[in-house]
Each structure stands twice: as structure tokens, then as C-alpha cells.
């Protein structure tokens, strides 16, 4: 190993060791072990410019093993990313720093995605690689031509989502994707072999990847392997044989050093072993200089790219797409559709109404890329005439993800983070359990992703309780920065799609029905769904009862109102398509919508958790109290008492 390269890698090791020691928490083992691999990557192969972290045609680097965040922070500091100063390194894991315990997108320039939940980084990176190929087909290789590099560990590869993601990448032959596996045979409980017997090289080869094994502490061999990776016609997997806590003296290679914080005497041993004499948090100029040169090297490439962009006839469209701005006429067709739906009041399943909305949106917004987890016909996410995303040119805008909900949701996060793509895809709402980790991470990052979740209640019918979501809408509503839309009819479905696509920093869930429901809206003058909740039908006089409902149960509420009004009980109906948006309205508007009626009733074909915000502690809830059953939907609604009659009885009982 050449002294300069070795010393540059040691700068990562020492910074990681010192930062973790000062924080009294963290993981220096992986950063120290992968320092040699990262040094080769960031000085020889990764295309980036430290002076412009958001350059559109940069390579994307994903630290899937996010617990080793000091590896990334060290790299960002050493290469000259201005936001990651030595003071930030000193304040690793502290309040107010941008060097959080796990890398957080939007918090630290140079962090491409939030990682920490193992395996999701790989899956997110797959989405980035998909977006790169798709945009290259749209704008040309002179504007879009970059790679995605991932560092992953044993834990990442144990998580099931890594299988889903790797399988997708192999199917689509994403040749610009490389995973660098930190093959150190180490987990928290000890050597990885206590719980793992798999051959990772054979595994990834079976997915259709090109694979190679390399000494992770030999820069020359690492460089040769990375060069090899750039010449393959499929995704590449390089198993880098490393020692955890490399350079840490007697702790080097210790299988228990994953999250171990070195003691003072062990740090002294490590410094001696690495021949590092500088004070803590000091990088000698002779070491820092080549790192900073590496950080500036991409500047020439960036400027050449910018010159190409400035001459391109596609410049305006490319920049618009990468900013995430919608075309000026994005909603012309959908607005006409809303007006027509308000006039004709079509009765259909809300999944069909969603599909009709997409028929008008997908042709108007070229960034929209749809898909489904092998449920295309059920989810209504396919727009007729749309080409499938596939090799060799990747210009299609519909992805067949297969039965891989977690991988699908994470890949969509990656597409959104990459920029230039607005992804949406479908599955059944009950399978949001599989998608949830990626939905949550997307909410944390603020990705514009639309999760189309159909078959949203016991209305699924004969498939029974395994496929009937009862707790899912409530649980998804609990995730911060996630808009859960449950539209009642064609007008609300189209309105909700407009809202989802117009929100750049918040993912969305569309909870949609399998069963047919009547229309409830006959006005399209204003996007009422934008308020989150609104009075759909007023009372004939001072309201004695207010009925709140979402989705398919809004029509039940309207029918119940008709009965109550016929009996002289003034009743109003409030539709609540998106609780999160309602929460953003002014207190006066919220109070106006909730109203002053002495009796408040909510009806929804799910569990009642959360409805207290509308009906208070003494309101009545008509809905589910447990799991569903297998029977036709109409029978289930009757048997579980989710009917207009049940709402009327509940209201009268409260009136006394």
C-alpha cells in the first residue's frame, strides 16, 4: 500500500474514531474498515464537485450502512464540502449539528438519501439508477450520464428488501449501479456466520449481476475492481474483504467493535498503529491537500457539462424537470375532467376514478412514471398506450415491479430523490405493511412519491380479513409529513391527485376502494379537498347532528342525513378526504367545519383511532372494531353495521 493513499485513508479512520469517542456513541468500526475502499472511490472514480453538491449529472453515493455515518461525514469534510466543517465533525450526533447519528437527506449537503434502516439504501439506490437511465433516454447521454455507488454491509444484505431491490436491478440490467459490500463477517452479536451461511457472490450472480471479490485494504486491487465495474453491461457487486476497525490496534478485526466506542488507551494504540501524530480533529496539511484536490477535480467535468446544457435545445425542459416544477398546462385536462365528473356524477369504485384521473395526468406530465406490484389491473395505475420501463432504452413510463412492495416503495423514493421523475405505483392497502418502512423514510425525507393503495377496507369482500385493511388508514395517518387521501368519488379523486402532484416535499397515499360507490359532489368550482375536510351538505336549519366520513362512507353519511332530515333532525355532512391538510387550516376554519351541533358521528370502514379530533370524546363512531370476514362486500357492511341505518341509530341515541 502506497504511503500517501494509506495516510489519506487513515484520515477517515482518525476522524471517525475521534468523533465517535467525543460523542460517546456511534460506530467507528465500519468507517475504519471501509476507509481504503472509500478513498479509492472518492479520489479516482466518483464523479462529483464539492463546490456544487447538487450538480444534476453527479454520481450518486449511497451509504446504505448508515450507522457508519462518520465515513460519509469524513469524506465530505476532507473533500471540501463547505457545510461539513471540522466543528460539525466535533459535534457529531449533537443537537444543532448537521452530522446526525445517521445520514439525513436535506440536513447535510452531500447526503443523497437518509439511511440507517438497513437494506433500504440499496433499494433507494436502485431507484436512483432507474431514474438515471430513464432520464438519459429522454434527454440524452450528453446531459444524463452518471453512476450510482453504494456501500453496504452484512446487515443490509440480510434485510429482505435487499433481495427485492437486487432482483429488480438484475432484471433491468442497471449497469451504472455498483454495490461495494463491506465483507467483514461482522454483526452486532458477533461474526456474521452465527446467523448467515449464504454465498453473497453466488446470490448476486444469480440475480444477474456481475460479481467480483477483492482485498478491501489494497488500493490497487480496489481501483482495478472499480474500473472493471464501469465496463460491465449489468449491475456490479464487489465484495470487499475488510477488517472492521482497521487500524485500531488490538481492536482491529474484533467482531464486537461494530458499535464499540474506543477508550483512551485504545485510541492511543490506534494512533500508534497508524503512525498518526496529529492532535484530535486535526488533519495535517500534507494529508488534506490531496483530499481537497480530489474534491475539486470534478469541477472541470461539471463546467463542461454546464456548457453542454447551455447549448442544448432541451435545457429549459431539463431544468424544469430537475427542479420538480410541473408543466404550465399540467392540469388543463384534469380540470376539464373534474368539471365533467361534477356534471355527470359517475358511480364507480374510487380506484377506477383514480385511474381516470391518471388518464388525463400522465399524458400531460412527462415526469410521471407509474407502476404496480403485480396488481396493475386491480390498482388501475396503467394508462393505455404507456410503454413499459425496460432495457435497452428505458424510455418507458410504467414499471412492472413484481411482488416487491418494500423494494418498490424504496425505489420510488430513489427516483424522487434523483430528480426529474415523479413516481407513483400501486398495491393493495393491506400490503402497505410491506411498504411502510420506505413510506416512513420518504416522509422523513420529503419525497414526492404517490403510493396508490387500492382495496382499502372490508369492501374487498370475499378475499377476507387477510386482504381487508382495518387499521392501515389510521396507522398511516400517524406518520408525520404523509398526506393520506381517501376520496369519496370522481371529483375528490381527481382533486386529491392534483394535490399530491402539486406537493413537492410530502409523499402521498391514495386509499381507494374496490367496490362501486355513488357520486357525492356536484360542484367543481373549487378544490375543496385542498382544505382536508369541508362541509359537503349543509343542514336544513341549525344543525343538531354532524356526520363526518371519508371515502366510500361519505355516501353512507349522505344517505343517513336524508333519513334524519326527513324525520326533522337537521343534519350536516362533512367529507374528510385528507386529515393532514385539514390540520394545516386556520383554527377558525377547523372550528367552522367541526361545527357546533350537539351530536357528532363519524363513519369509516376501519378502526376508529383518531376520529376524536372530529367527534370529540363523546361522539359516536360507526365502523370496525376488529378484523373483517370473507363474504360479498354488501353483506359485510351490513353484518358489521356500517350502514346509513346504523349511523341514524347512533345519532338518535346521542340525541336522547
C-alpha positions in Angstrom: 0.0 0.0 0.0 1.4 3.4 -1.0 2.1 5.7 1.9 0.0 8.7 0.6 -3.1 6.6 -0.1 -2.7 4.8 3.2 -2.4 8.1 5.0 -5.4 9.6 3.2 -7.5 6.6 4.3 -6.1 7.0 7.9 -7.5 10.5 7.9 -11.0 8.9 7.7 -10.1 6.4 10.3 -8.9 9.0 12.8 -11.7 11.5 12.2 -14.3 8.7 12.7 -12.5 7.4 15.8 -12.2 10.8 17.4 -15.8 11.9 16.6 -17.3 8.7 18.0 -15.1 9.0 21.1 -16.1 12.6 21.7 -19.8 11.8 21.2 -19.5 8.8 23.4 -21.7 7.0 20.9 -21.6 5.9 17.3 -19.9 3.4 15.1 -16.3 3.8 14.1 -15.8 0.1 13.1 -17.3 0.3 9.6 -15.7 3.7 8.6 -12.3 2.4 9.7 -12.8 -0.8 7.8 -14.1 0.7 4.6 -11.7 3.7 4.6 -9.5 2.3 1.9 -12.4 1.5 -0.4 -14.0 4.9 0.1 -10.6 6.6 -0.5 -10.2 5.0 -3.9 -13.8 5.7 -4.8 -13.8 9.3 -3.9 -10.4 10.1 -5.3 -10.5 8.1 -8.5 -14.0 7.1 -9.7 -16.8 9.1 -8.1 -17.9 12.0 -10.3 -18.7 15.0 -8.1 -17.8 18.6 -7.3 -17.5 19.5 -3.7 -18.3 23.1 -4.6 -21.6 22.2 -6.1 -23.2 19.3 -4.2 -26.4 19.4 -6.2 -24.9 19.2 -9.7 -27.5 17.3 -11.7 -25.1 14.9 -13.5 -23.1 14.0 -10.5 -22.6 10.4 -9.4 -24.9 9.4 -6.5 -23.2 7.9 -3.5 -25.4 6.0 -1.0 -24.1 4.8 2.4 -26.6 2.0 2.9 -24.9 1.0 6.1 -25.9 4.4 7.5 -24.7 3.6 11.0 -21.2 4.2 9.7 -22.1 7.9 9.0 -18.7 9.2 10.0 -17.3 7.6 6.9 -19.5 9.9 4.8 -19.0 13.0 7.0 -15.3 12.4 6.9 -15.4 12.2 3.1 -17.5 15.3 2.8 -15.2 17.3 5.1 -11.9 16.1 3.6 -13.0 16.7 0.0 -14.2 20.3 0.8 -18.0 20.3 1.2 -18.3 23.6 2.9 -21.2 22.6 5.1 -19.3 19.9 6.9 -16.7 21.8 8.8 -14.4 20.4 11.5 -16.7 22.0 14.1 -19.5 19.9 12.6 -17.3 16.8 12.9 -16.6 17.7 16.5 -20.3 18.0 17.2 -21.1 14.6 15.7 -24.5 13.4 17.0 -25.2 16.6 18.9 -28.2 19.0 18.9 -27.9 21.5 16.1 -25.2 19.8 14.1 -25.6 18.6 10.5 -23.6 15.4 11.4 -26.5 13.4 12.7 -26.1 9.8 14.0 -27.4 8.5 10.7 -27.1 10.5 7.4 -30.2 12.6 6.7 -31.2 13.9 3.3 -31.9 17.6 3.3 -30.0 18.1 6.5 -26.4 17.7 5.2 -25.3 18.8 1.7 -23.7 15.7 0.0 -26.1 13.2 1.7 -28.1 11.8 -1.2 -30.6 9.8 0.9 -31.4 9.2 4.5 -30.1 5.8 5.6 -29.9 3.8 8.8 -32.7 1.2 8.4 -30.5 -1.4 6.9 -31.1 -2.5 3.3 -33.2 0.5 2.3 -30.1 2.3 1.0 -29.6 -0.4 -1.6 -33.2 -0.3 -2.7 -33.3 3.5 -2.8 -30.1 3.4 -4.9 -31.8 1.1 -7.4 -34.5 3.8 -7.9 -31.8 6.4 -8.5 -30.2 4.2 -11.1 -33.6 3.6 -12.8 -34.2 7.4 -12.9 -30.8 8.0 -14.4 -31.4 5.5 -17.2 -34.9 6.8 -17.9 -33.8 10.5 -18.0 -30.9 9.6 -20.2 -33.4 8.1 -22.7 -35.4 11.3 -22.5 -32.6 14.0 -22.5 -29.6 12.1 -24.0 -26.3 10.9 -22.6 -24.7 14.3 -23.0 -27.0 15.6 -20.2 -27.6 12.5 -18.2 -24.7 10.0 -17.8 -23.7 9.1 -14.3 -23.3 6.2 -11.9 -24.8 5.2 -8.5 -22.4 3.7 -6.0 -23.5 2.0 -2.8 -21.6 0.9 0.3 -23.5 -1.9 2.1 -22.7 -4.3 4.9 -23.8 -7.7 6.1 -26.9 -6.3 7.8 -28.0 -4.6 4.6 -27.8 -7.9 2.7 -29.6 -9.8 5.4 -32.7 -7.5 5.2 -35.3 -8.8 2.8 -35.6 -5.5 0.9 -32.1 -6.1 -0.4 -33.4 -9.2 -2.2 -36.3 -7.3 -3.8 -34.0 -4.4 -4.9 -31.2 -6.6 -6.2 -33.7 -8.7 -8.2 -35.2 -5.6 -9.7 -31.8 -4.2 -10.7 -30.7 -7.5 -12.2 -33.9 -7.8 -14.2 -33.4 -4.3 -15.7 -29.6 -4.7 -16.1 -28.9 -1.4 -14.4 -25.3 -1.3 -15.5 -24.5 2.1 -13.8 -25.2 0.7 -10.4 -22.4 -0.7 -8.2 -22.6 -2.1 -4.7 -19.4 -2.2 -2.6 -20.0 -4.9 0.0 -18.2 -4.4 3.3 -17.4 -8.1 3.6 -16.1 -8.1 7.2 -18.1 -11.0 8.5 -19.3 -8.9 11.4 -22.7 -8.2 13.0 -23.6 -6.7 16.4 -24.0 -10.1 18.0 -20.6 -11.3 16.7 -19.3 -12.9 13.5 -21.9 -12.8 10.7 -21.7 -16.6 10.4 -23.6 -17.1 13.6 -26.7 -16.2 11.5 -25.6 -16.2 7.9 -24.4 -19.0 5.7 -25.2 -17.6 2.3 -22.7 -17.0 -0.5 -23.3 -13.4 -1.4 -21.3 -13.5 -4.7 -23.3 -16.5 -5.8 -26.5 -14.8 -4.7 -26.0 -11.6 -6.7 -24.7 -13.6 -9.7 -28.0 -15.4 -9.7 -29.8 -12.1 -9.8 -28.0 -11.3 -13.0 -25.3 -9.1 -11.5 -21.6 -9.2 -12.4 -19.6 -10.0 -9.3 -16.1 -9.8 -8.0 -14.2 -10.3 -4.8 -11.3 -8.0 -3.8 -9.0 -7.3 -0.9 -10.6 -4.2 0.7 -7.4 -2.9 2.0 -5.4 -3.0 -1.3 -5.9 0.3 -3.2 -4.6 -1.1 -6.4 -6.9 -4.1 -6.5 -9.8 -1.9 -5.3 -9.2 0.5 -8.2 -9.0 -2.3 -10.7 -12.3 -3.7 -9.5 -14.0 -0.4 -9.8 -12.6 0.1 -13.3 -13.9 -3.3 -14.1 -17.3 -2.3 -12.7 -17.6 0.6 -15.1 -17.2 -1.6 -18.1 -19.9 -4.2 -17.3 -23.3 -4.3 -19.1 -25.2 -5.2 -15.8 -25.1 -4.1 -12.2 -22.0 -4.9 -10.3 -21.4 -6.3 -6.9 -17.9 -6.1 -5.4 -17.3 -8.0 -2.2 -14.5 -6.0 -0.4 -12.8 -8.2 2.2 -12.1 -5.9 5.1 -11.3 -5.9 8.8 -13.7 -4.0 11.0 -11.9 -1.2 12.9 -8.9 -1.5 10.6 -6.1 0.4 12.1 -7.5 0.3 15.7 -4.5 -1.6 17.2 -5.6 -4.5 19.2 -9.3 -3.8 18.4 -8.7 -4.3 14.7 -10.8 -7.1 13.4 -12.6 -7.5 16.7 -16.1 -8.8 15.8 -17.5 -6.9 18.8 -16.3 -3.5 17.6 -19.4 -2.7 15.5 -20.7 -0.1 17.8 -17.9 -0.1 20.3 -16.5 3.3 21.4 -12.8 3.1 21.8 -11.3 4.0 25.2 -8.4 6.5 25.6 -5.7 3.8 25.8 -7.2 2.1 22.7 -7.2 5.3 20.8 -3.6 5.8 21.7 -2.9 2.3 20.4 -4.7 3.0 17.2 -2.8 6.3 16.6 0.4 4.5 17.2 -0.6 1.7 14.8 -1.4 4.2 12.1 1.6 6.4 12.9 -0.8 9.3 13.3 0.7 12.1 15.5 -1.6 15.0 14.8 -3.9 16.2 17.6 -7.6 15.1 17.6 -9.7 16.8 14.9 -6.6 18.0 13.1 -5.7 16.8 9.6 -2.2 17.7 8.6 -1.9 19.9 5.5 0.0 17.3 3.5 -2.9 14.9 4.0 -5.7 17.4 3.5 -4.2 18.8 0.3 -4.7 15.7 -1.9 -8.2 15.2 -0.5 -9.2 18.8 -1.4 -7.7 18.3 -4.8 -9.9 15.3 -5.3 -12.9 17.3 -4.2 -12.2 20.0 -6.9 -11.3 17.5 -9.7 -14.9 17.2 -10.8 -15.2 21.0 -11.3 -13.9 20.8 -14.8 -16.2 18.0 -15.7 -19.1 19.9 -14.3 -18.3 23.1 -16.2 -18.0 21.1 -19.4 -21.4 19.6 -18.7 -22.9 23.0 -17.9 -21.6 24.2 -21.3 -23.3 21.3 -23.0 -26.5 22.1 -21.1 -26.4 25.8 -22.1 -26.3 24.8 -25.8 -28.9 22.1 -25.6 -32.4 22.7 -27.0 -33.7 20.7 -24.1 -32.1 23.0 -21.4 -35.4 24.6 -20.3 -37.3 21.3 -20.1 -34.4 19.5 -18.4 -34.1 22.2 -15.7 -37.8 22.4 -15.2 -38.0 18.6 -14.7 -35.0 18.6 -12.3 -36.5 21.4 -10.2 -39.7 19.4 -9.9 -41.8 22.1 -11.5 -44.9 20.8 -13.3 -45.6 21.8 -16.9 -47.6 25.0 -17.3 -50.5 23.1 -18.7 -50.2 20.1 -16.3 -53.8 20.4 -15.0 -55.7 21.6 -18.0 -57.1 18.1 -18.9 -57.7 17.1 -15.3 -59.7 20.3 -14.6 -61.9 19.6 -17.6 -62.3 16.0 -16.3 -63.3 17.3 -12.9 -66.0 19.6 -14.4 -67.4 16.8 -16.4 -67.4 14.4 -13.4 -69.2 17.0 -11.3 -71.9 17.3 -14.0 -72.3 13.6 -14.9 -71.7 12.3 -11.3 -70.4 8.8 -12.4 -70.7 5.9 -10.0 -67.7 3.7 -9.8 -65.0 2.3 -7.5 -62.7 5.1 -6.4 -59.7 3.1 -7.8 -61.4 3.5 -11.2 -61.9 7.2 -10.6 -58.1 7.4 -9.7 -57.3 5.6 -13.0 -59.5 8.0 -14.9 -57.6 10.9 -13.3 -54.3 9.3 -14.4 -55.6 9.0 -17.9 -55.6 12.9 -18.0 -52.5 13.5 -15.9 -49.9 11.0 -17.3 -50.0 12.4 -20.9 -49.7 16.0 -19.5 -46.8 15.5 -17.1 -43.9 13.6 -18.7 -42.1 13.2 -15.4 -44.8 10.8 -14.1 -43.6 7.2 -14.0 -46.1 4.7 -12.8 -46.1 1.0 -11.9 -47.6 -1.7 -9.7 -46.5 -4.6 -7.5 -48.0 -7.2 -9.9 -51.5 -5.7 -9.5 -51.9 -3.5 -12.5 -55.4 -4.4 -13.4 -56.6 -4.1 -9.8 -54.7 -0.8 -9.0 -55.8 1.0 -12.1 -52.3 2.6 -12.4 -51.7 1.8 -16.1 -52.6 4.4 -18.7 -53.4 2.8 -22.0 -50.6 3.3 -24.5 -47.9 3.8 -21.9 -44.7 1.9 -22.7 -43.1 -0.3 -20.0 -39.8 0.7 -18.5 -37.3 -1.8 -19.8 -34.0 -2.2 -21.5 -32.5 -1.4 -23.9 -33.6 2.2 -23.9 -35.5 2.6 -20.6 -37.8 5.3 -22.1 -41.0 3.6 -20.8 -43.0 5.1 -18.0 -44.6 2.1 -16.4 -42.6 -0.2 -14.1 -43.5 -3.8 -13.6 -42.1 -4.2 -10.0 -43.3 -7.7 -9.4 -44.4 -8.7 -5.9 -41.9 -6.4 -4.2 -43.8 -3.7 -2.2 -40.9 -2.7 0.0 -38.4 -2.6 -2.8 -40.9 -0.7 -5.0 -41.6 1.9 -2.4 -37.9 2.4 -1.7 -37.1 2.6 -5.4 -39.7 5.3 -5.8 -38.0 7.2 -3.1 -34.8 6.9 -5.0 -36.4 8.1 -8.2 -37.8 11.2 -6.5 -34.5 12.0 -4.7 -32.6 11.7 -8.0 -34.9 14.3 -9.5 -36.6 14.5 -12.9 -39.1 11.8 -12.1 -42.4 11.8 -10.1 -43.1 8.2 -9.3 -46.4 6.6 -8.4 -47.2 2.9 -8.1 -49.8 0.6 -6.7 -50.6 -2.3 -4.4 -53.4 -3.2 -2.0 -53.7 -1.1 1.1 -53.3 -4.0 3.3 -49.8 -4.5 1.8 -48.7 -1.1 2.9 -47.4 -3.1 5.8 -44.7 -4.2 3.4 -44.1 -0.7 2.1 -44.3 1.1 5.4 -40.6 1.4 6.2 -40.0 3.1 2.9 -43.2 5.2 3.2 -41.9 6.4 6.6 -38.5 7.2 5.3 -40.0 9.1 2.3 -42.0 11.2 4.7 -38.9 11.9 6.7 -37.0 13.0 3.6 -39.9 14.8 2.0 -40.0 12.8 -1.3 -42.8 13.5 -3.8 -44.0 9.9 -4.2 -47.6 8.8 -4.6 -48.4 5.4 -3.2 -51.7 4.1 -4.8 -53.3 1.8 -2.2 -56.5 0.2 -3.5 -58.9 -2.3 -1.9 -59.0 0.0 1.2 -61.5 -1.6 3.5 -63.8 -4.6 4.2 -65.2 -3.6 0.8 -62.5 -6.0 -0.6 -65.2 -8.6 0.1 -64.6 -12.3 -0.5 -60.8 -12.3 -0.1 -61.4 -12.0 3.6 -59.6 -10.4 6.5 -56.1 -11.2 5.3 -56.7 -8.7 2.5 -59.1 -6.3 4.3 -57.3 -3.4 5.9 -58.9 -2.1 9.1 -56.1 -0.4 10.9 -54.0 0.7 8.0 -55.6 4.1 7.2 -55.3 5.1 10.9 -51.7 3.9 11.2 -50.7 5.7 8.0 -52.3 8.9 9.2 -50.0 8.8 12.2 -46.8 9.2 10.1 -45.7 12.8 10.1 -45.4 14.6 6.7 -47.5 12.0 4.9 -50.7 13.0 3.2 -53.3 10.2 3.3 -56.0 10.8 0.8 -59.3 8.9 0.9 -61.5 10.3 -1.8 -65.3 9.8 -2.0 -65.9 10.0 -5.7 -64.5 11.0 -9.1 -64.3 14.7 -8.2 -62.5 14.2 -5.0 -60.2 11.5 -6.5 -59.1 14.0 -9.2 -58.7 16.8 -6.7 -56.6 14.6 -4.5 -54.3 13.7 -7.4 -53.8 17.4 -8.2 -52.9 18.0 -4.6 -50.5 15.1 -4.4 -48.6 16.1 -7.5 -48.5 19.8 -6.5 -46.8 19.0 -3.2 -43.0 18.7 -3.7 -42.0 17.9 -0.2 -44.6 15.4 1.0 -45.4 11.9 -0.1 -48.9 10.8 -0.5 -51.1 7.7 -0.1 -54.2 7.3 -2.2 -56.6 4.9 -0.2 -59.0 3.7 -2.9 -62.0 1.3 -2.9 -62.5 -1.9 -4.8 -66.3 -1.5 -4.6 -68.5 0.9 -6.6 -69.9 3.9 -4.8 -72.3 6.7 -5.9 -71.0 10.2 -6.6 -71.4 12.8 -3.8 -70.0 16.0 -5.4 -71.8 18.1 -8.0 -69.6 21.2 -7.8 -66.2 21.7 -9.2 -65.8 25.5 -8.7 -63.1 25.0 -6.0 -60.7 22.2 -5.0 -62.5 21.5 -1.7 -60.3 18.5 -1.0 -57.4 21.0 -0.5 -58.9 22.0 2.8 -58.7 18.4 4.0 -62.3 18.5 5.3 -65.2 20.5 4.2 -69.0 20.7 4.6 -70.4 18.6 1.8 -74.1 19.0 2.6 -75.5 21.7 4.9 -78.2 21.1 7.4 -81.7 22.5 6.7 -81.6 24.6 9.9 -79.4 24.9 13.0 -77.6 21.6 12.9 -78.4 19.0 15.6 -76.2 16.4 14.1 -72.9 16.5 12.1 -71.8 13.3 10.3 -68.1 13.0 9.4 -66.9 10.5 6.8 -64.2 9.7 4.3 -64.0 7.8 1.1 -66.7 5.2 0.4 -68.6 6.0 3.6 -69.3 9.6 2.6 -72.2 8.3 0.5 -73.5 6.4 3.6 -73.3 9.6 5.6 -75.3 11.4 2.9 -78.0 8.7 2.9 -78.1 8.9 6.7 -78.6 12.6 6.6 -81.5 12.2 4.2 -83.3 10.0 6.7 -82.6 12.2 9.7 -83.7 15.3 7.8 -86.9 13.5 6.8 -87.5 13.0 10.5 -87.0 16.6 11.3 -83.4 16.3 12.6 -81.3 19.0 11.0 -78.1 17.3 9.9 -75.0 18.3 8.0 -72.3 16.1 6.3 -68.6 16.8 6.4 -66.3 15.0 4.0 -62.7 14.4 5.3 -60.6 13.3 2.3 -57.2 14.3 3.9 -56.8 14.9 7.7 -53.3 16.1 7.3 -54.4 19.1 5.1 -57.2 19.8 7.5 -54.6 20.2 10.2 -53.0 23.0 8.3 -56.1 25.1 8.0 -56.7 28.0 10.3 -58.2 27.3 13.8 -61.3 29.3 12.7 -61.8 27.2 9.6 -61.4 24.0 11.6 -63.9 25.2 14.2 -66.4 26.1 11.4 -66.1 22.7 9.8 -66.4 20.8 13.0 -69.4 23.0 13.9 -71.5 23.3 17.0 -74.0 20.5 16.5 -74.6 18.8 19.9 -74.2 15.4 18.3 -71.2 14.3 16.2 -71.0 11.0 14.4 -68.1 9.6 12.3 -68.4 6.7 9.9 -65.5 4.9 8.3 -65.0 1.2 7.4 -61.9 0.9 9.6 -60.9 1.2 13.2 -61.9 4.4 15.0 -58.5 5.5 16.1 -58.0 9.3 15.6 -61.6 10.3 14.9 -61.7 12.0 18.3 -60.3 15.1 16.6 -63.6 15.5 14.8 -66.2 14.0 17.1 -64.6 14.6 20.5 -64.5 12.1 23.3 -68.3 11.8 23.5 -69.0 11.4 19.8 -70.3 8.2 18.1 -68.2 6.2 15.8 -69.7 3.7 13.3 -67.0 1.5 11.9 -64.9 -1.6 12.6 -63.9 -2.9 16.0 -61.8 -5.8 14.8 -60.9 -7.8 11.7 -63.2 -8.4 8.8 -64.5 -11.7 7.2 -64.9 -13.4 3.9 -68.2 -12.5 2.2 -69.5 -10.2 -0.5 -68.9 -6.5 0.4 -72.6 -5.6 0.7 -73.1 -8.4 3.2 -70.0 -7.4 5.2 -71.1 -3.8 5.5 -74.5 -5.0 6.8 -73.1 -7.5 9.2 -70.5 -5.1 10.7 -73.1 -2.4 11.0 -71.6 0.2 8.6 -74.8 1.4 7.1 -76.9 4.5 6.9 -79.3 2.9 9.3 -76.6 2.4 11.8 -75.5 6.0 11.6 -79.1 7.2 12.1 -79.4 4.9 15.2 -76.1 6.2 16.6 -77.2 9.8 16.1 -80.6 9.4 17.7 -79.0 7.5 20.6 -76.8 10.5 21.3 -79.7 13.0 20.9 -81.6 11.0 23.6 
